[in-house]
């Protein structure tokens, strides 16, 4: 493909980290040798960038104490003639996290940045800088786009295992040097405590890094924050975050398994003393906004939204959905009318409007749940459905009605280049949806690609629902449930858009980067 040849982020970052102690501080903050002095703010959780555009990006950091966030950017890792950005004051109100928006950046360029934390009472006292790098979006089609996606991290009690080198999948992803990473939800498992050990089928033992906040289900704001901090204990993830910007969405495990607005936890579930899921969701949402750089959420704020569109030059728009916040209650999902659906009316109208406005060659719809795979509500004895499909292959019912409306809209507005990406089901697969196989036929053919988990239990392939005519062209999944990462079945996907032809190539990959399946799609088509 005609992707521009940038130096690998890994080598750049290693060099920057090695030299970071000798870097010059911003004017007025003192000299580099002062880094050795104690009692200064410290970056212990790495840095992240998110929601990068052609001329902007968000930089995230967490301090170990109150501090003023300062970011410097430069065209090279030597940081000659840096540009300085004064960020927020980090304090207990945001768990000492903060995000600084960089703007006016050159498009299509590698940006080197370093984050410094200064004592708010004495700006001459600053901690050691931490460096990172990212690419801004190119405005030129010829440069192409390459990104990765996956989801589901530290689920089913499979946490950071130092015996296996931690979350090694992030190193495999970093080697592909993507423009960004789309994290498709279940970024934490707030409902999944992590114990020190778990027995493996072969008689060996899985050993986890443990923390106090991960010893029980999350209920308090502090416990939700602790769940996000837990994953950042992994050096592979921290290294990846410093090299690759992310687009992040959430699903259920950021709050509680299979949650929906208005849910009340049964009295029999003694793990929870707080029974209102709305209360839990508000705390989780706040922590989510504090620990990820998301353009539509402010750290510490109670408002904002997860759904948004990220425009990645002339080749790609990414439509990030929120299939949690506005959904109706889980039910058998067989109702003949369902105006609220899984996205809510307002979000559906937003998506239709933004799809119509898009001039990008490809429109990736980032869904946190699959469309045609049956995902039951895991509550014991429940007949309810957790996702969209309920297993009835006939005309659309329940939440399928909203998806049918959207697919009809795409067809009749002749919106080209839609591709669905998701995670959630803990296996990888490719489904082609075709009206000639479907009960509902008023749509154009499209593809849905599934990946994940990143580091969680793997599960057998989900059943298909025939309403929209899916055919499973590829799948890799275990025969047993909750197979540990030691047993394999950890996955991520790659999307590569060629700047010359405009072709979009999807590759489904295993945790070591091995390609399992490839599909090439042609640009400019309503359906294919």
C-alpha positions in Angstrom: 0.0 0.0 0.0 1.1 3.6 -0.3 1.4 4.2 3.4 4.0 6.8 4.2 7.3 5.3 5.6 7.7 6.6 9.1 10.3 5.3 11.5 9.0 2.7 13.9 7.5 4.2 17.1 9.1 1.5 19.2 12.7 2.5 18.3 11.8 6.2 18.7 10.2 5.7 22.0 13.1 3.6 23.4 15.5 6.4 22.5 13.3 9.0 24.0 12.9 7.1 27.2 16.6 6.5 27.6 17.3 10.2 27.1 14.3 11.6 29.1 16.3 12.2 32.3 18.6 14.6 30.4 15.9 16.6 28.6 15.7 20.3 29.2 12.8 21.6 31.2 10.6 24.4 29.9 11.8 27.9 30.8 11.0 28.8 34.4 10.8 25.1 35.5 14.5 24.6 36.4 17.3 22.5 35.0 17.3 18.9 34.1 19.7 17.8 37.0 17.0 18.7 39.4 15.0 15.6 38.3 17.1 13.6 40.7 15.6 15.5 43.7 12.8 13.8 45.6 9.4 15.2 46.4 8.4 16.1 42.9 5.3 15.0 41.0 5.8 11.7 39.3 4.2 10.1 36.2 3.6 6.4 37.2 0.9 5.3 34.8 2.4 6.3 31.4 0.9 8.6 28.9 -1.8 8.2 26.3 -3.2 10.1 23.3 -6.7 9.9 21.9 -9.2 11.2 19.3 -6.4 12.5 17.1 -7.4 14.6 14.0 -5.5 16.3 11.3 -4.5 19.2 13.5 -5.3 18.2 17.1 -5.0 15.4 19.7 -5.6 14.8 23.4 -2.7 13.9 25.7 -3.5 12.1 29.0 -1.4 11.6 32.1 -1.8 10.7 35.8 0.2 12.2 38.6 1.0 10.8 42.1 0.1 14.1 43.8 -1.3 17.5 42.9 0.5 18.9 39.9 0.3 21.2 36.9 0.3 19.3 33.6 2.6 20.7 30.9 3.0 19.2 27.5 5.8 20.0 25.0 5.7 18.9 21.3 8.3 18.9 18.6 9.0 17.5 15.2 11.9 15.3 16.4 12.8 13.4 19.5 15.6 15.8 20.2 12.8 18.4 21.1 14.6 21.3 19.5 12.4 24.4 19.5 9.5 22.7 21.4 6.0 24.1 21.5 4.6 24.3 25.0 1.1 23.6 26.2 -0.1 24.5 29.7 -2.6 21.9 30.8 -4.9 21.5 33.8 -4.2 21.3 37.5 -4.4 17.7 38.5 -6.0 16.9 41.8 -8.1 14.5 43.8 -11.2 15.6 42.0 -10.1 13.7 38.9 -8.0 11.1 40.7 -4.9 13.2 39.7 -5.6 12.5 36.0 -5.8 15.1 33.3 -6.0 15.7 29.6 -4.5 18.5 27.5 -5.8 19.3 24.0 -3.2 20.0 21.5 -4.3 22.1 18.5 -2.8 23.7 15.4 -0.6 20.7 14.7 0.7 19.9 11.2 -1.3 17.3 9.4 0.2 13.9 8.5 3.2 14.3 10.7 4.9 12.4 13.4 4.5 14.4 16.6 6.9 13.9 19.5 5.6 15.0 22.9 6.7 15.0 26.5 4.6 15.5 29.6 6.0 17.2 32.7 4.3 17.6 36.0 5.1 20.7 38.0 4.5 21.4 41.7 1.5 23.7 41.7 3.0 25.8 44.4 6.5 26.0 43.0 6.6 25.7 39.2 10.4 25.3 39.3 9.9 21.9 40.9 9.0 19.4 38.2 9.2 15.7 37.9 11.0 13.7 35.2 9.3 14.1 31.8 7.6 11.1 30.1 7.7 10.9 26.3 5.4 9.6 23.6 4.7 10.0 19.9 1.7 9.9 17.5 0.8 10.7 13.9 -1.7 13.3 13.1 -4.3 12.5 10.4 -3.1 13.1 6.8 -5.2 15.2 4.6 -3.8 13.4 1.6 -5.5 10.3 0.3 -2.2 8.9 -1.0 -0.9 8.3 2.5 -3.4 5.6 3.3 -4.7 4.5 6.7 -3.8 1.6 8.9 -5.5 0.9 12.2 -6.2 -2.0 14.6 -9.2 -3.0 16.8 -10.1 -5.4 19.6 -11.6 -5.3 23.0 -12.1 -7.2 26.3 -9.2 -6.8 28.7 -8.6 -8.6 32.0 -11.9 -10.5 31.9 -13.1 -13.6 33.7 -10.3 -13.2 36.3 -7.5 -13.5 33.8 -5.4 -10.5 34.8 -1.8 -9.4 34.4 0.3 -12.5 34.6 4.0 -11.6 35.0 5.0 -15.3 34.3 3.7 -14.8 30.7 5.1 -11.3 30.3 1.8 -9.5 31.0 -0.4 -8.3 28.2 1.9 -9.4 25.4 -0.7 -8.8 22.6 0.1 -5.1 22.8 3.6 -5.7 21.7 2.4 -7.6 18.6 0.0 -4.8 17.8 2.7 -2.1 18.2 4.9 -3.9 15.7 2.4 -3.1 13.0 2.8 0.6 13.6 -0.9 1.5 13.2 -2.2 5.1 12.9 -4.5 4.3 15.8 -6.1 1.6 17.9 -9.9 1.3 18.1 -10.8 -0.2 21.5 -14.2 -1.7 21.1 -15.3 -1.8 24.7 -14.9 -3.9 27.9 -11.8 -1.8 28.6 -12.0 -3.1 32.2 -14.0 -5.8 34.0 -15.4 -3.8 37.0 -17.5 -6.8 37.9 -14.6 -9.3 37.6 -12.4 -9.5 40.6 -8.8 -10.8 40.1 -7.4 -13.3 42.5 -3.8 -14.1 43.0 -4.0 -17.5 41.3 -6.3 -19.6 39.0 -5.9 -23.3 38.2 -5.3 -24.2 34.6 -6.6 -27.4 32.9 -3.1 -28.8 32.6 -2.6 -28.6 36.4 -0.4 -25.5 36.2 -1.3 -22.2 37.9 -2.1 -18.8 36.4 -0.7 -16.1 38.6 -2.1 -12.6 38.6 -0.9 -9.2 39.7 -3.4 -8.2 42.3 -4.6 -4.9 43.9 -7.1 -4.0 46.6 -9.6 -2.4 44.1 -9.6 -5.6 42.0 -10.3 -7.9 44.9 -14.1 -7.3 44.7 -16.7 -6.0 42.3 -16.5 -2.2 41.8 -19.1 -0.1 43.5 -17.5 3.1 44.6 -15.9 5.7 42.4 -12.5 4.8 44.0 -13.0 1.1 43.0 -13.9 2.0 39.5 -10.8 4.2 39.2 -8.8 1.4 40.6 -10.0 -0.9 37.9 -8.7 1.4 35.2 -5.4 1.8 37.1 -5.0 -1.9 37.3 -4.5 -2.4 33.5 -2.0 0.5 33.5 0.3 -1.6 35.7 1.2 -3.6 32.6 4.3 -2.2 30.9 3.2 -3.6 27.5 0.1 -1.5 27.6 1.8 1.6 28.9 4.4 1.3 26.1 1.7 0.8 23.5 -0.2 3.8 24.8 2.9 6.0 24.4 3.2 4.9 20.8 -0.3 4.5 19.4 -3.3 6.9 19.8 -6.6 5.3 20.6 -10.3 5.7 19.9 -12.1 4.2 22.9 -15.7 3.2 23.5 -17.4 1.3 26.3 -19.7 -1.6 26.7 -21.0 -3.4 29.8 -18.1 -4.5 31.9 -17.0 -0.9 32.5 -20.1 -0.9 34.8 -21.5 -4.4 35.4 -22.2 -7.4 33.2 -25.1 -6.9 30.8 -26.2 -3.7 32.4 -29.0 -1.4 31.1 -30.4 2.0 32.3 -32.9 1.7 35.2 -31.7 -1.8 36.2 -32.0 -2.8 39.8 -29.6 -5.5 41.0 -31.4 -8.5 42.6 -31.2 -8.7 46.4 -29.8 -12.2 45.9 -26.6 -10.8 44.4 -24.9 -10.1 47.7 -21.7 -8.9 45.9 -23.3 -5.5 45.5 -24.5 -3.3 48.4 -25.4 -0.6 45.9 -28.3 -2.0 43.9 -29.0 0.9 41.6 -27.2 0.3 38.3 -27.8 4.0 37.3 -25.7 5.0 40.4 -23.0 2.5 39.4 -23.0 3.6 35.8 -22.6 7.3 36.8 -19.5 6.4 38.8 -18.1 4.2 36.1 -18.7 6.9 33.4 -16.9 9.4 35.5 -13.9 7.1 35.9 -13.9 6.2 32.2 -13.7 9.9 31.3 -10.9 10.4 33.7 -8.8 7.5 32.5 -9.2 7.8 28.7 -8.6 10.8 26.5 -12.1 11.1 24.8 -13.0 14.3 23.1 -16.7 14.2 24.1 -16.0 13.5 27.8 -14.3 15.8 30.3 -12.3 14.4 33.3 -14.4 14.7 36.4 -17.5 15.7 34.6 -20.9 13.9 35.0 -22.1 14.8 31.5 -20.9 14.2 28.0 -21.2 11.3 25.6 -19.3 8.3 24.3 -20.8 8.2 20.8 -18.9 10.5 18.3 -17.4 10.5 14.8 -13.7 10.7 14.2 -12.7 11.9 10.7 -9.5 10.4 9.5 -8.9 12.2 6.2 -10.5 11.6 2.9 -10.4 7.8 3.2 -12.0 7.1 6.6 -14.6 8.2 9.1 -15.1 6.2 12.3 -18.6 6.3 13.9 -18.3 5.3 17.5 -21.5 3.9 18.9 -22.7 3.7 22.5 -25.0 0.6 22.7 -25.3 0.9 26.6 -26.4 4.3 27.7 -29.6 4.7 25.7 -30.8 1.1 25.3 -34.0 -0.3 26.6 -34.1 -3.0 29.3 -33.0 -6.5 28.4 -36.0 -8.7 27.5 -36.8 -11.7 25.3 -36.5 -9.0 22.5 -39.5 -10.2 20.6 -41.7 -7.1 20.7 -43.2 -5.9 17.4 -42.5 -2.3 18.2 -39.4 -0.9 19.7 -38.8 2.9 19.3 -35.9 3.0 21.8 -33.9 0.0 20.7 -30.3 -0.5 21.6 -29.1 3.0 20.6 -32.0 5.2 21.5 -33.8 7.4 19.0 -31.5 10.4 19.4 -28.3 8.5 18.8 -29.9 6.7 15.8 -30.8 10.0 14.2 -27.3 11.4 15.0 -25.8 8.3 13.2 -28.0 8.7 10.2 -27.3 12.4 10.0 -23.5 11.9 10.3 -23.4 9.1 7.7 -25.2 11.3 5.3 -22.7 14.1 5.9 -19.7 11.9 5.5 -17.6 12.3 2.3 -15.0 9.6 3.4 -14.5 6.6 1.1 -15.0 4.2 4.0 -17.4 4.6 6.9 -16.5 2.2 9.7 -19.3 1.7 12.2 -17.6 0.8 15.5 -20.3 -1.1 17.5 -19.6 -2.4 20.9 -22.0 -5.4 20.3 -22.5 -7.6 17.2 -25.7 -7.4 15.0 -26.5 -11.0 13.9 -24.8 -13.0 16.7 -27.1 -14.1 19.4 -25.8 -12.9 22.8 -28.1 -14.1 25.6 -28.3 -12.3 28.9 -26.0 -14.3 31.2 -28.3 -13.9 34.3 -29.1 -17.4 35.5 -32.4 -18.6 34.3 -33.1 -15.4 32.3 -34.8 -15.7 28.8 -33.5 -12.2 28.0 -31.3 -11.1 25.2 -28.2 -8.9 25.7 -27.4 -7.7 22.2 -29.6 -7.3 19.1 -30.4 -10.7 17.7 -32.7 -13.1 19.6 -32.4 -16.2 17.5 -35.7 -15.8 15.6 -34.8 -15.9 11.9 -38.0 -14.2 10.8 -38.9 -10.6 10.3 -37.2 -8.0 12.6 -38.4 -8.0 16.2 -37.2 -6.0 19.2 -33.9 -4.3 18.8 -33.6 -5.7 15.3 -36.2 -3.1 14.2 -33.8 -0.2 14.9 -31.0 -2.0 13.0 -33.4 -2.6 10.1 -34.3 1.1 10.0 -30.6 2.0 9.9 -29.8 -0.5 7.1 -32.8 0.7 5.1 -31.6 4.2 5.5 -28.1 3.4 4.3 -29.5 1.7 1.2 -32.0 4.3 0.2 -29.6 7.2 0.8 -27.0 5.2 -1.2 -24.3 5.6 1.4 -21.2 3.9 0.2 -18.4 2.0 2.1 -20.0 1.0 5.4 -18.2 -1.7 7.4 -19.1 -2.9 10.9 -16.4 -3.7 13.5 -17.0 -5.1 16.9 -15.7 -7.3 19.7 -17.6 -8.5 22.9 -18.1 -12.2 22.1 -14.5 -13.3 22.9 -13.7 -15.0 19.5 -12.9 -13.8 16.1 -15.1 -14.1 13.0 -16.2 -12.5 9.7 -19.9 -12.4 8.8 -21.3 -11.3 5.4 -24.9 -10.1 5.5 -26.9 -10.7 2.3 -30.6 -9.8 1.5 -31.0 -12.9 -0.6 -30.5 -15.0 2.5 -32.5 -12.7 4.9 -36.0 -12.4 6.2 -35.6 -8.6 6.0 -34.4 -7.7 2.5 -34.5 -3.9 2.2 -30.8 -3.4 2.6 -27.5 -3.7 0.7 -25.0 -6.4 1.6 -22.4 -5.6 4.2 -19.6 -7.1 6.3 -19.2 -7.3 10.0 -15.9 -8.3 11.5 -15.4 -9.5 15.1 -12.2 -9.6 17.1 -11.0 -10.0 20.8 -10.4 -10.7 23.5 -7.2 -8.9 24.2 -6.6 -10.7 27.5 -9.7 -12.5 28.8 -11.5 -15.8 28.7 -12.3 -17.1 25.2 -15.7 -18.6 24.4 -17.3 -20.8 21.6 -18.8 -19.1 18.6 -22.1 -17.5 19.0 -25.2 -18.7 17.1 -26.3 -16.7 14.1 -29.7 -15.1 13.6 -31.0 -15.3 10.1 -33.1 -12.0 10.1 -30.4 -10.1 8.1 -29.0 -13.1 6.3 -25.5 -13.5 7.9 -23.1 -16.1 6.6 -20.1 -16.8 8.8 -17.3 -16.8 6.3 -14.6 -17.3 8.9 -14.4 -18.1 12.7 -11.9 -19.1 15.2 -13.2 -19.9 18.6 -12.5 -22.6 21.3 -14.9 -25.5 21.9 -14.9 -24.9 25.6 -15.9 -21.8 27.6 -13.6 -19.5 29.4 -10.4 -20.7 27.9 -7.5 -18.8 29.5 -5.1 -16.6 27.6 -2.6 -19.3 28.2 -4.7 -21.5 26.0 -4.6 -19.0 23.1 -7.7 -17.6 21.3 -6.7 -14.0 21.9 -7.3 -11.8 18.9 -7.1 -8.4 17.3 -8.0 -7.1 13.8 -6.3 -4.9 11.3 -7.8 -2.5 8.7 -5.5 -1.3 5.9 -6.8 1.2 3.4 -4.6 1.7 0.4 -4.1 5.3 -0.6 -3.8 4.6 -4.3 -6.6 2.2 -5.0 -8.8 3.0 -2.0 -9.1 -0.8 -1.3 -9.9 -1.7 2.3 -8.2 -4.9 3.6 -9.3 -6.6 6.8 -7.0 -9.0 8.5 -8.0 -11.0 11.5 -4.9 -11.8 13.6 -3.9 -13.9 16.6 -2.2 -12.6 19.7 1.3 -13.0 18.2 0.2 -11.2 15.0 -0.3 -14.3 12.8 -2.9 -13.6 10.1 -5.9 -16.0 10.2 -8.2 -14.4 7.6 -8.0 -11.7 5.0 -10.8 -9.9 3.1 -10.3 -7.1 0.5 -13.2 -4.8 -0.1 -13.6 -2.3 -3.0 -14.3 1.4 -2.6 -17.3 3.3 -3.8 -20.0 0.7 -3.4 -23.2 0.9 -1.5 -23.0 -2.8 -0.7 -20.7 -5.7 -1.4 
